[in-house]
Amino acid sequence: MHFVTITHEPSAPPTPSPQEQNTTYRRPSCRAKKENENFHLAIALPGVSRESLTVSLEKDLLTVRAERCSSKLQTKKTFRSHSEPKGYQLKARLHPDMDPEAISAQLEDGVLTLLISERESARMRVIPIN
């Protein structure tokens, strides 16, 4: 069973600000694993600070959007200006068994870790036999 489906659909994006119109977003790499009743999603966001990171949920669509720090972008010289992303965006659909009210997020060393719990109704339980 897939607990998260990474999507490429725009899903009615908000009107971008003038700064965002020139921003190149790339889909960050991510890893997912299930542990007990929790689902862990680790997303690599190098060069991103907490202030430039947004995690939102609308219905079952989880969106992670982040801008890279400009100082870190200027330290590495490249021949092509479009080779380094200015920001990241990831959209993922939650499986109906995941609890949208039980999501936590932590950013550490350029990795955003989302912890999503499984709904109580979706967990295994023992059914008594009469």
C-alpha positions as CSV (number, residue, x, y, z in Angstrom):
1,M,0.0,0.0,0.0
2,H,1.2,3.5,-0.8
3,F,0.8,6.0,2.0
4,V,1.9,9.0,0.0
5,T,1.7,9.6,-3.7
6,I,4.0,12.2,-5.2
7,T,2.1,14.3,-7.7
8,H,3.1,16.6,-10.5
9,E,-0.2,18.4,-10.8
10,P,-0.3,22.1,-10.1
11,S,-3.6,21.9,-8.1
12,A,-4.7,25.6,-8.5
13,P,-1.5,27.4,-7.3
14,P,-1.9,30.7,-5.6
15,T,-1.0,33.8,-7.6
16,P,2.8,34.1,-7.3
17,S,4.4,37.2,-6.0
18,P,6.8,39.1,-8.4
19,Q,9.7,37.4,-6.6
20,E,8.2,33.9,-7.1
21,Q,7.6,34.4,-10.8
22,N,11.3,34.2,-11.6
23,T,12.0,31.3,-9.2
24,T,12.9,27.9,-10.5
25,Y,11.4,25.2,-8.3
26,R,12.7,21.6,-8.4
27,R,11.2,18.5,-6.9
28,P,13.5,17.6,-3.9
29,S,14.6,14.0,-3.4
30,C,12.7,12.2,-0.7
31,R,12.5,8.8,1.1
32,A,9.5,7.2,2.8
33,K,9.2,4.4,5.3
34,K,6.5,3.0,7.6
35,E,7.4,2.3,11.2
36,N,4.6,0.8,13.4
37,E,1.7,3.2,13.1
38,N,3.7,6.1,11.7
39,F,4.9,7.1,8.3
40,H,8.2,8.9,7.9
41,L,8.9,11.2,4.9
42,A,12.4,12.6,4.7
43,I,12.8,15.4,2.2
44,A,16.3,16.7,1.2
45,L,16.2,20.6,1.2
46,P,19.9,21.8,1.1
47,G,20.3,25.5,1.6
48,V,16.8,26.0,3.1
49,S,16.1,27.8,6.4
50,R,13.0,27.4,8.6
51,E,11.9,30.9,7.6
52,S,11.7,30.1,3.9
53,L,10.0,26.8,4.4
54,T,6.2,26.2,4.1
55,V,4.4,22.9,4.7
56,S,0.7,23.0,4.1
57,L,-2.2,20.6,3.8
58,E,-5.4,21.1,1.8
59,K,-7.8,18.2,2.0
60,D,-5.4,15.3,1.2
61,L,-2.8,17.3,-0.7
62,L,0.4,17.9,1.3
63,T,2.6,20.7,-0.2
64,V,6.2,21.5,0.8
65,R,7.6,24.7,-0.7
66,A,11.0,26.3,0.2
67,E,13.3,29.0,-1.0
68,R,17.0,28.5,-0.9
69,C,19.2,31.0,1.0
70,S,20.7,33.4,-1.5
71,S,24.0,33.5,0.3
72,K,24.5,29.8,-0.1
73,L,23.6,30.0,-3.8
74,Q,26.3,32.6,-4.4
75,T,29.2,30.7,-2.8
76,K,29.2,28.1,-5.6
77,K,30.1,29.4,-9.1
78,T,28.4,27.8,-12.1
79,F,28.6,28.4,-15.8
80,R,24.8,28.2,-16.2
81,S,22.6,30.2,-13.9
82,H,19.7,27.7,-14.2
83,S,21.8,24.7,-13.0
84,E,21.0,25.4,-9.3
85,P,17.4,25.5,-8.1
86,K,16.3,28.7,-6.4
87,G,13.8,26.7,-4.4
88,Y,12.0,23.3,-4.0
89,Q,8.4,22.2,-4.2
90,L,6.9,18.8,-3.5
91,K,3.3,17.8,-3.6
92,A,2.1,14.5,-2.2
93,R,-1.4,13.0,-1.8
94,L,-2.0,11.3,1.5
95,H,-3.5,7.9,1.6
96,P,-7.0,7.9,3.2
97,D,-5.6,5.8,6.1
98,M,-3.3,8.6,7.1
99,D,-4.5,11.1,9.7
100,P,-4.2,14.7,8.5
101,E,-4.6,15.9,12.1
102,A,-1.5,14.0,13.2
103,I,1.4,15.4,11.2
104,S,4.5,16.9,12.7
105,A,7.6,18.4,10.9
106,Q,11.2,18.9,11.9
107,L,14.0,20.5,9.8
108,E,17.5,19.5,10.7
109,D,20.8,19.6,8.7
110,G,18.9,20.3,5.4
111,V,16.5,17.4,5.8
112,L,12.8,18.0,6.5
113,T,11.3,15.0,8.3
114,L,7.5,14.7,8.3
115,L,5.9,12.2,10.7
116,I,2.4,11.2,9.7
117,S,0.3,8.9,11.9
118,E,-2.1,6.3,10.7
119,R,-5.8,6.7,11.5
120,E,-6.9,4.7,14.5
121,S,-9.5,3.1,12.4
122,A,-6.9,1.8,9.9
123,R,-4.7,0.2,12.6
124,M,-4.7,-3.6,13.1
125,R,-6.8,-4.8,15.9
126,V,-7.8,-8.1,17.3
127,I,-11.5,-9.0,16.8
128,P,-13.0,-11.1,19.6
129,I,-14.7,-14.3,18.6
130,N,-18.1,-15.0,20.3
